[in-house]
């Protein structure tokens, strides 16, 4: 596959982006993984070889390639091979149980399953139930005893040709199948197109002010859209991406200092852990200009501590696998500013470029400013639909708008304030209670590190508000303390009726709190 002259046109596909970076920035670093540094030209060559090797196995355009792996360089090569060829990369969450993995693999129906040896036992357990997989490829060869008849990744890649495949992707081709977190039921495969992901990369790259000089650190899981889209936003401008296997506070601090990281992406709980690490004050973090956070709001005490230690580097993004949404920009994080500044901090920002938003009632009629309703989004980066699920696609993509299932309101300047997941809203004594509002009240208690609020069955009220609380190290508080604190901040009917204390709160790989599991764990404790 020749890349000569590919940078002379506006990228319409992810393949065009890869071609342009290899043509214009051949010797600049694309990825860093442990002690390996790979240039844009080298990454393009290896990904083209892999794409060619997969075609030789019999794959055609829009066939699926599944990957079951933690973060590593080869994960990015699998993504890029699919981006160059028009194959569809279908990611599998390695944290799932085997039956859940079986559902995702059978739903996406891949011809090839690529996996880390760490998950060989999972693959063997799944194999009798997998209907579509013709080839199993292990990333950690050369021992092939783990899974009978499996191929070794490096040997497969070496057998490919740098010419790539004999076909090219089209803008409307599906590039990725990313499965939702399953917060409202069984995970659904979100179809994200080549052209849509180019648009999303440009939109987020604009919000993040990415440039070829930026150095991005990724530790969020690559099987979710958050890490993947922030990587694409960086490579929209051909910057460098450093890949970490996962989150380790000490390793992250060292990496920021050693690699002079300028941008990274974390969940708020990770940021809090990083800020509390004893080595943070001795680490040179002066290169860092932006920490993008998502999945949950930033508690004000954590934000103030972060601003004091790191400066104005925090930027919040709100969206879903189905589509990007809003951004609260770094300069809008002013907890010590005016009353309006502090009010804005309770929002998730304003719409990103080329994104539109509506707040509607149950009949999809627009609601006035300030009223809570369902959040609808649309943009060039929105999903094409759900894989193998036309009913859910029609329900979610009505009239071209993504019905997010999130409840929120807009203020007079277009700032979006989240209320709750539509299906997580608590109805207690006939009153609607939004868990986020209660969480924001509880977390201001000086002893509270983290909180999740759920509804639990109640004979009198239908549902009662329960707060699952994690205390700060060394702090002491009881249920009456928490409830009494909330009584002064929110209406009495909204305050928790039950408080349970936990060592930690279960989260999904995206960083979102797993409220389905919390309701299962605590729903009977009333």
C-alpha positions in Angstrom: 0.0 0.0 0.0 1.7 3.2 -1.1 1.3 6.2 1.2 3.0 8.7 -1.3 0.9 11.8 -1.6 -1.7 10.6 0.9 -1.4 13.7 3.0 -2.6 16.0 0.2 -6.3 15.3 0.9 -8.5 15.9 3.9 -8.7 12.6 5.8 -12.1 10.9 5.2 -11.2 7.7 6.9 -9.0 6.5 9.7 -6.8 4.9 7.0 -6.3 8.3 5.5 -5.1 9.6 9.0 -2.6 6.8 9.3 -1.3 7.3 5.8 -0.9 11.1 6.3 1.0 10.7 9.6 3.4 8.1 8.0 3.9 10.3 5.0 4.3 13.7 6.8 5.9 12.6 10.0 7.7 9.3 9.2 10.4 9.6 11.8 8.4 11.1 14.6 7.4 8.8 17.5 3.8 7.5 17.3 3.8 5.1 20.3 5.9 4.4 23.3 5.4 1.1 25.1 7.8 0.2 27.9 11.2 0.3 26.2 9.9 0.3 22.7 9.5 3.5 20.6 7.7 3.2 17.3 7.6 5.9 14.6 4.6 6.7 12.5 6.2 5.0 9.5 7.1 1.9 11.5 3.6 1.7 13.0 2.1 2.0 9.5 4.3 -0.7 8.2 3.6 -3.2 10.9 -0.2 -2.5 10.9 -0.2 -2.9 7.0 1.6 -6.3 7.4 -0.9 -7.4 9.9 -3.8 -6.3 7.7 -2.3 -8.2 4.8 -1.8 -11.3 6.9 -5.4 -11.2 8.0 -6.6 -11.0 4.4 -4.5 -14.0 3.6 -6.4 -15.9 6.3 -9.5 -15.2 4.2 -10.9 -12.0 5.8 -12.9 -9.6 3.7 -13.8 -6.0 4.2 -16.1 -5.5 7.2 -15.2 -8.9 8.7 -14.6 -8.7 12.4 -11.4 -9.1 14.3 -11.9 -9.5 18.1 -9.2 -8.7 20.6 -9.1 -9.8 24.3 -6.1 -8.0 25.9 -5.0 -5.4 28.4 -3.3 -2.2 27.1 -0.2 -2.9 25.0 1.4 -1.7 21.8 -0.1 -4.7 19.8 -3.6 -3.6 20.8 -3.0 -0.4 18.8 -1.6 -2.4 15.9 -4.8 -4.5 15.7 -6.9 -1.3 15.8 -4.8 0.2 13.0 -4.7 -2.9 10.9 -8.5 -2.8 10.9 -8.5 1.0 10.3 -6.3 0.5 7.2 -8.2 -2.4 5.7 -11.9 -1.9 6.5 -12.0 -4.8 8.9 -14.0 -4.2 12.1 -12.1 -4.3 15.4 -14.4 -5.8 18.1 -13.0 -5.3 21.6 -13.7 -7.7 24.5 -13.6 -6.5 28.1 -11.1 -8.7 29.9 -12.7 -8.0 33.2 -15.9 -9.8 32.3 -16.8 -13.4 33.3 -16.5 -16.1 30.6 -20.3 -16.3 29.9 -20.3 -12.5 29.4 -17.3 -12.8 27.0 -19.1 -15.5 25.1 -22.1 -13.3 24.5 -19.9 -10.5 23.1 -17.8 -12.7 20.9 -20.8 -14.6 19.5 -22.7 -11.3 19.0 -19.8 -9.7 17.0 -19.1 -13.0 15.2 -15.4 -12.4 14.5 -13.4 -14.6 12.1 -10.3 -14.1 14.2 -9.8 -13.8 18.0 -6.5 -12.2 19.1 -5.7 -12.6 22.8 -3.0 -12.3 25.5 -1.8 -15.6 26.9 -3.1 -14.4 30.3 -6.5 -15.1 29.0 -5.8 -18.5 27.4 -7.9 -20.3 30.0 -10.8 -18.0 29.2 -10.4 -18.7 25.5 -10.3 -22.5 26.1 -13.4 -22.2 28.2 -15.2 -20.2 25.5 -14.0 -22.1 22.5 -16.7 -24.9 22.4 -19.3 -22.1 22.5 -17.9 -19.9 19.8 -19.6 -20.2 16.4 -17.7 -17.9 14.1 -14.0 -17.9 15.1 -11.8 -19.7 12.6 -8.4 -18.5 13.9 -7.1 -17.9 17.4 -4.0 -15.7 17.6 -1.9 -15.4 20.8 0.0 -12.1 21.4 2.6 -13.7 23.6 4.2 -16.5 21.5 6.0 -18.6 20.7 4.7 -21.4 23.0 1.5 -22.6 21.3 0.5 -25.2 23.9 -2.1 -22.9 25.6 -4.7 -23.1 23.0 -4.7 -26.0 20.5 -4.0 -24.9 16.9 -3.5 -21.2 17.8 -1.3 -18.9 15.7 1.5 -16.7 17.1 1.0 -13.0 16.5 4.6 -12.1 15.5 4.7 -15.1 13.1 1.4 -14.1 11.6 2.5 -10.5 11.2 5.9 -11.5 9.6 4.0 -13.5 7.0 2.1 -10.4 5.8 3.2 -7.9 3.2 3.6 -4.1 3.8 1.4 -3.6 0.8 -1.6 -4.1 3.1 -5.0 -5.3 1.8 -6.4 -5.2 -1.8 -9.3 -3.1 -0.6 -9.7 0.3 1.2 -12.2 1.4 3.8 -15.1 3.8 3.0 -16.2 6.6 5.3 -19.5 4.8 6.1 -17.8 1.5 6.9 -17.9 0.4 10.5 -14.5 0.8 12.1 -15.1 -0.4 15.7 -17.6 -2.5 17.6 -17.2 -1.1 21.2 -19.6 -2.7 23.7 -21.4 -0.5 26.2 -20.7 -0.9 29.9 -24.1 -2.6 30.4 -25.3 -0.1 33.1 -28.9 -0.7 31.9 -28.7 -4.3 30.8 -26.7 -6.6 28.6 -23.9 -4.8 26.7 -24.7 -3.7 23.2 -22.2 -3.4 20.3 -21.9 0.2 19.3 -21.1 0.6 15.6 -18.6 3.5 15.1 -17.8 4.4 11.5 -14.5 5.3 9.8 -15.7 8.8 8.9 -17.5 9.3 12.2 -14.3 8.6 14.2 -12.3 11.0 12.0 -14.8 13.7 12.9 -14.8 12.8 16.6 -11.0 12.9 16.6 -11.0 16.3 15.1 -13.7 17.6 17.5 -11.9 16.4 20.6 -8.5 17.4 19.3 -9.9 20.9 18.9 -11.3 21.0 22.5 -8.0 19.6 23.8 -5.8 21.9 21.6 -3.7 18.9 20.5 -0.6 19.6 18.4 2.2 17.4 17.0 4.3 18.5 20.0 1.9 16.9 22.5 2.8 13.8 24.4 -0.3 11.8 25.5 -0.4 9.2 28.3 -3.0 6.5 28.1 -3.8 4.2 31.0 -7.6 3.8 30.7 -8.6 0.5 29.0 -8.3 0.5 25.2 -11.4 -1.8 24.9 -13.5 1.2 25.8 -14.1 4.3 23.6 -12.6 6.8 26.1 -9.0 5.7 25.7 -9.4 5.0 22.0 -10.9 8.3 21.0 -8.4 10.3 23.0 -5.6 8.4 21.1 -7.3 9.2 17.8 -7.5 12.9 18.8 -3.8 13.0 19.5 -3.0 11.2 16.2 -5.3 13.6 14.3 -2.3 16.0 14.9 0.4 13.2 14.7 1.5 13.6 18.3 3.1 10.9 20.5 1.1 8.4 22.6 2.6 6.6 25.6 0.7 3.4 26.5 0.6 2.1 30.0 -0.9 -1.3 30.8 -3.2 0.2 33.5 -3.3 2.7 36.4 -0.5 2.6 38.9 0.0 6.0 40.6 3.7 5.7 41.1 4.3 4.5 37.6 2.1 7.3 36.2 4.0 10.0 38.1 7.4 8.6 36.8 6.1 8.4 33.3 4.8 12.0 33.3 8.2 13.2 34.5 10.4 10.9 32.3 8.4 11.3 29.1 7.5 15.0 29.7 3.8 14.1 29.2 1.6 17.1 28.3 -1.9 15.5 28.2 -3.4 12.5 29.9 -6.9 11.0 30.6 -8.1 9.7 34.0 -11.2 8.9 36.0 -11.7 11.3 39.0 -10.9 8.4 41.4 -7.5 8.0 39.7 -6.8 11.7 40.0 -7.6 11.6 43.7 -5.2 8.6 44.2 -2.5 10.4 42.2 -2.9 13.6 44.2 -2.6 11.7 47.5 0.5 9.8 46.5 3.4 10.7 48.8 5.9 11.2 45.9 3.8 13.8 44.0 5.5 16.8 45.5 8.9 15.4 44.6 8.0 14.7 41.0 8.5 17.2 38.2 5.1 17.5 36.6 5.7 20.9 35.0 5.2 19.5 31.4 1.6 18.6 32.1 -0.9 21.0 30.6 -4.1 19.0 30.6 -5.7 16.1 32.5 -9.0 15.1 30.8 -11.4 13.5 33.2 -14.8 11.9 32.5 -17.2 9.2 33.8 -17.9 11.1 37.0 -17.8 14.6 38.5 -14.7 15.9 40.2 -15.3 16.5 44.0 -14.6 20.2 44.8 -12.0 19.3 47.5 -10.1 17.1 45.0 -10.3 19.8 42.3 -8.9 22.5 44.7 -6.1 20.2 45.7 -5.3 19.4 42.1 -5.3 23.1 41.1 -3.0 23.9 43.9 -0.5 21.2 43.0 -0.7 21.2 39.2 -2.3 24.5 38.1 -5.3 24.9 35.8 -4.9 21.6 33.9 -8.3 19.9 34.4 -10.8 19.5 31.6 -14.1 17.5 31.8 -15.7 15.7 28.9 -19.2 14.2 28.8 -20.3 11.7 26.3 -21.1 8.1 25.6 -19.8 5.3 23.5 -22.7 6.3 21.2 -21.5 9.8 20.7 -19.4 12.7 22.1 -21.2 15.6 23.9 -19.9 18.5 26.0 -16.7 19.8 27.5 -16.0 21.9 30.6 -12.8 23.6 29.5 -9.7 24.0 31.7 -10.2 27.8 32.2 -13.7 27.2 33.4 -12.5 25.3 36.5 -12.6 28.2 39.0 -13.7 26.9 42.4 -12.5 30.1 44.1 -14.2 32.4 41.5 -17.6 34.1 41.4 -20.9 32.5 42.4 -21.4 31.9 38.7 -18.0 30.2 38.3 -18.9 27.8 41.1 -22.3 27.2 39.6 -20.7 26.3 36.2 -18.4 23.8 38.0 -21.5 21.7 38.7 -22.0 21.3 35.0 -20.4 19.1 32.4 -19.7 22.1 30.2 -21.1 23.3 26.8 -21.4 21.4 23.6 -18.2 20.6 21.7 -17.8 21.9 18.1 -20.2 20.3 15.6 -22.3 18.8 18.4 -25.9 19.7 19.0 -27.9 19.0 22.2 -31.6 19.0 23.2 -33.5 18.4 26.5 -36.8 16.6 25.9 -39.7 15.1 27.7 -41.1 11.6 27.3 -42.7 12.6 24.0 -39.5 14.1 22.6 -40.8 17.6 22.9 -38.2 20.2 23.8 -38.2 21.5 27.3 -37.6 25.1 28.5 -34.2 26.2 29.9 -33.8 24.9 33.5 -36.2 21.9 33.2 -34.9 18.4 33.6 -35.4 16.0 30.8 -33.6 13.4 28.7 -30.4 14.5 27.0 -30.3 14.1 23.2 -27.1 14.5 21.2 -26.1 14.5 17.6 -22.8 15.0 15.8 -20.8 13.7 12.8 -19.2 11.3 15.3 -22.4 9.7 16.5 -22.8 5.9 16.2 -24.3 4.2 13.2 -26.4 2.0 15.4 -26.2 -1.1 17.6 -24.9 -4.3 16.1 -27.5 -7.0 15.6 -30.0 -4.9 17.5 -32.4 -3.0 15.2 -34.9 -2.5 18.0 -32.5 -0.8 20.3 -31.1 1.2 17.3 -34.5 2.5 16.4 -35.3 3.3 20.1 -32.0 5.2 20.6 -31.5 6.9 17.2 -34.9 8.4 16.7 -34.9 11.2 14.1 -31.1 11.2 14.0 -30.7 12.1 17.7 -28.9 9.8 20.2 -31.3 9.4 23.1 -28.7 9.1 25.8 -30.8 7.8 28.7 -29.2 10.5 30.8 -31.3 13.2 32.5 -30.2 16.8 32.7 -31.0 20.4 32.2 -29.5 23.4 30.3 -29.0 26.8 31.7 -29.3 30.1 29.9 -25.7 29.9 28.5 -26.0 26.3 27.3 -24.1 24.7 30.2 -25.4 21.1 30.7 -26.1 19.8 34.2 -26.5 16.1 34.7 -29.3 14.8 37.0 -29.1 11.0 36.6 -29.4 8.0 34.4 -33.0 7.9 33.3 -33.3 4.3 34.6 -31.4 5.2 37.8 -33.7 7.9 38.9 -35.2 7.2 42.3 -38.9 7.7 42.9 -39.5 8.0 46.6 -43.0 8.7 47.9 -44.0 10.0 44.4 -41.1 12.4 44.3 -38.3 12.2 41.7 -34.9 12.0 43.4 -31.7 12.4 41.2 -28.9 10.4 42.7 -26.2 12.9 41.4 -27.8 15.7 43.5 -27.6 13.5 46.6 -24.1 12.4 45.9 -23.0 16.0 45.5 -24.4 16.7 49.0 -22.8 13.7 50.7 -19.4 14.1 49.2 -19.0 17.6 50.8 -18.8 15.9 54.2 -15.3 16.3 55.4 -14.9 12.6 56.2 -16.2 11.3 52.8 -13.9 10.2 50.1 -16.4 8.8 47.6 -20.1 8.0 47.5 -22.7 6.3 45.3 -26.4 6.8 45.7 -29.0 4.1 44.7 -32.7 3.5 45.2 -33.6 0.4 47.3 -37.1 -1.1 47.8 -39.1 0.4 50.6 -42.6 -0.8 51.8 -43.8 2.7 52.7 -42.1 4.9 50.1 -41.7 2.5 47.1 -38.0 3.3 47.0 -35.7 4.8 49.6 -32.4 6.6 49.0 -29.3 4.7 50.1 -25.8 6.2 50.1 -22.8 3.8 49.8 -19.9 5.7 51.4 -16.2 5.3 51.4 -14.5 7.3 54.2 -11.2 9.1 53.9 -8.2 7.3 55.5 -8.4 7.8 59.2 -11.7 9.6 59.2 -14.6 8.6 61.4 -18.4 9.1 60.7 -21.6 7.2 61.2 -24.9 7.1 59.3 -26.5 9.9 61.4 -23.6 12.2 60.7 -24.0 11.7 56.9 -27.8 12.1 57.0 -27.6 15.1 59.3 -25.1 16.8 56.9 -27.4 16.3 53.9 -30.4 17.7 55.8 -28.8 21.1 55.6 -28.0 20.9 51.9 -31.0 19.2 50.1 -34.7 18.7 50.6 -35.6 16.3 53.4 -37.2 13.8 51.0 -33.9 13.6 49.0 -31.6 12.8 51.9 -30.4 9.2 52.4 -32.6 7.1 54.6 -29.9 4.4 54.7 -26.1 4.7 54.7 -23.7 1.8 54.3 -19.9 2.1 54.6 -17.6 0.2 52.2 -13.9 -0.1 51.6 -14.4 0.7 47.9 -17.2 1.2 45.4 -17.5 -1.1 42.4 -16.8 0.5 39.1 -17.1 -0.4 35.5 -13.9 -0.3 33.3 -14.9 3.1 32.0 -14.6 4.5 35.5 -18.4 4.8 36.0 -19.9 3.5 39.2 -21.5 0.1 38.7 -24.9 0.8 40.1 -26.4 -2.4 38.8 -24.0 -4.3 41.0 -24.5 -1.9 43.9 -28.3 -2.5 43.8 -27.7 -6.2 43.7 -25.3 -6.0 46.7 -27.3 -3.6 48.9 -30.9 -3.8 47.6 -32.0 -6.2 50.4 -30.2 -4.4 53.2 -33.2 -2.3 54.3 
